Amino acid sequence: MSECYDYFGGKLPRNYFIVLDNTCACNKNQLLLKWFVKLICMDVFATATLLFPIKGHTHGPLDGIGGHCVTRCSHKTFDSANELTDVYQDFLSRASFEEGTFAKSCWKHDESPDWNAWIAEIPLNFANLTGPLAPHGFRILRRKDMTQADLDHAKYRCANQSPDDIILAVFEYMSDPLPYQVVRLFSPSALIICIFSLLQ
């Protein structure tokens, strides 16, 4: 995100799409969903769409680049973590990527903020995120940014609706144009604490 911010001159896109490895240990879990719920609540993005391919561990283009990088760099020598970073950066600078890739960089990560405490401020719990019948797409947005087609297809009805309600739209597959389930997570006047199961 920081590289996108720098690349676009101190701006972020209003609509964020990301395709992730479909593993609960790394991506498809409570922490990541609540992370993006909070970013929508803070109006960092207008919408955030998280998409997960069907297989449990999906090997995409980045997996191939990573494996190739490890193989090519295995013949290099280094004496420090910073020198290893330089080895990887040299590979990335010379490697070819699919069209549209504008940022390819490597850095040594030393310290992270306490993201768990930051995410814990969102008191939501999600169930049925994984398994053979679990959904493969999630979109977090405000009620006013949903189309009537989205709401009709998911048979969404909610009393006391507000345009600023924070909504979770759930998609069975990445390619589905319309959600099969829509859930209100927050209302602007009161926090709705939700423990709900996604339909399967």
TADATA-V898603 format. One record per residue. N is the residue number from 1. PHI is phi in whole degrees, 0 to 359 (none if undefined). NEAR is the number of other ideal C-beta (glycine too) atoms within 10 Angstrom. Layout:
# TADATA-V898603
n=[N,N]
phi=[PHI,PHI]
near=[NEAR,NEAR]
This chain:
# TADATA-V898603
n=[1,2,3,4,5,6,7,8,9,10,11,12,13,14,15,16,17,18,19,20,21,22,23,24,25,26,27,28,29,30,31,32,33,34,35,36,37,38,39,40,41,42,43,44,45,46,47,48,49,50,51,52,53,54,55,56,57,58,59,60,61,62,63,64,65,66,67,68,69,70,71,72,73,74,75,76,77,78,79,80,81,82,83,84,85,86,87,88,89,90,91,92,93,94,95,96,97,98,99,100,101,102,103,104,105,106,107,108,109,110,111,112,113,114,115,116,117,118,119,120,121,122,123,124,125,126,127,128,129,130,131,132,133,134,135,136,137,138,139,140,141,142,143,144,145,146,147,148,149,150,151,152,153,154,155,156,157,158,159,160,161,162,163,164,165,166,167,168,169,170,171,172,173,174,175,176,177,178,179,180,181,182,183,184,185,186,187,188,189,190,191,192,193,194,195,196,197,198,199,200]
phi=[none,295,290,297,301,291,298,264,69,81,229,245,296,282,240,250,239,216,253,236,301,276,235,291,292,251,229,275,209,303,298,292,298,292,303,285,302,293,297,291,301,277,64,292,234,280,221,226,242,250,238,229,301,292,294,299,237,264,270,257,302,293,298,295,297,298,296,295,297,299,296,294,274,292,266,269,244,204,244,209,297,293,293,295,301,296,297,294,295,298,297,298,294,261,283,261,238,297,301,106,283,242,232,218,214,230,213,268,266,260,207,238,294,278,294,300,293,294,289,297,289,262,276,241,228,248,238,62,281,233,110,296,253,288,291,239,205,223,234,252,196,271,305,293,266,271,271,296,298,301,293,293,295,272,53,277,224,212,286,55,289,233,300,264,305,272,241,246,258,246,244,293,232,303,276,294,283,231,283,259,216,229,231,276,264,224,252,292,267,207,282,264,278,245,235,221,256,286,294,231]
near=[12,8,11,13,12,11,11,10,6,7,10,14,13,11,13,19,11,13,16,15,18,20,15,15,9,11,16,21,15,15,12,18,22,21,17,23,21,18,16,23,16,8,9,14,18,15,19,20,19,21,17,26,16,10,10,14,11,14,12,11,10,12,12,10,18,11,11,12,16,11,10,15,14,8,7,13,7,13,7,9,11,10,11,16,16,15,18,19,14,14,19,15,10,8,13,6,13,8,4,5,11,8,11,13,10,15,9,11,7,6,4,7,7,8,10,9,8,12,18,12,9,21,11,20,12,20,11,14,17,16,9,7,10,17,23,18,19,24,23,25,20,19,19,12,15,20,9,7,11,18,19,10,17,19,9,18,8,14,4,8,15,15,10,12,20,22,25,24,24,21,22,17,13,15,9,14,8,15,24,17,19,21,20,17,22,22,16,12,9,7,14,13,11,14,9,14,10,17,13,11]
